[in-house]
Amino acid sequence: MLKNTFRRWWDLRLPITLLGLALTVAWGVRQTQGAAIFEAYNFVTRPFHANGSEQEQLILARTQELQAQVLELETQNQKLKELLNFVSANKIKGVVAPIIGRSADHWWQQVTLARGSNDGIKPDFTVMGTGGLVGRVVSVTPNTSLVLLISDHTSQLGVAVTRTRHMGFLRGKGKNQAVMEFFDNVPNVKPGDVVSTSSFSQLFPASLPVGKVVSVDMNKTPAPEAVIEFSAPINALEWAVVYPHSKDTSKEVEQKAADAQTSAPIGGVEKK
C-alpha cells in the first residue's frame, strides 16, 4: 500500500514541479509588471530590430543642426562684410561693436553695444549701421554703450533733402519709418528723394544718410510733412559702428560721409 502511494507521488513529481514553476513565474511577473519578460523579448528579438533606422535619424538630426549653424555663420559673415565695406567707404576710424542688448518693450527705442569707454567711446558719439545713421550714444560704461535710436519717439534731428536742400526736422515713429516736418511751406520734395542730416545739426555731423522719402503730405498743418524710410535696417541691427562727434571732427565727417553717400545703399530742431 505504502509502496503504491509512493509510486503514484513519484509519477506526479513532474506535474507538481511544472505547477510550482508556473506559480513562481506568475508571481514574478505580477511583482515586476512583466519587465523580465519584456527584457527577455528584447534580447531575443534584438537582431531583428531596425537599428539602422535609429542611427539614420540621429545622423539626419545632427546634419540639420550643422546646416543651421553653417547658414547662421554665412549670414553673420555677409553682414560683417557689408559693415566693413561701409566703414571703408567712410575712411574714418570707427569702433565696430556688436549689439548685445535689445528689449522687446524698447525695440525701436534703444540698443546696448558691447563696447564702452575702454574702447574710447563717449556720450554723444554717432552710431551708424550699414546704409546710414542709427542713433547716438547716450551713456557708457567701461565695456558697454547705450544707444538712443533715431526711430525712438523722443528722438528728433535736423535733416535736409539732398536734392533740393530743403530742411526740416525728423522725429521717430517707433518703427522703420519717421516723419520729416519741413520748415518751408512749399518744399520741393518728392518720393524717392534722399534725406540726410543737415548742416545745422548739433547732435550729428552733417550729410549722414538717414533714409528716403516714401510719401509727402503738402496739406499737413502747420507745415508739410514727409514719411521717411530709414536706409539702415534698424529693425534687424546686429552690428554697428561708433564714430566720434565733436566740433573738431564734424567737418571731416561731413566730407567723408558725403563721399560715401554716393556708394552707400539707401534702404532745425533737435532734442537730446
Summary of the structure (lengths in Angstrom):
residues: 272
radius of gyration: 36.7
end to end distance: 119.9
largest distance: 134.5
contacts: 814
relative contact order: 0.14
helix: 40%
strand: 26%
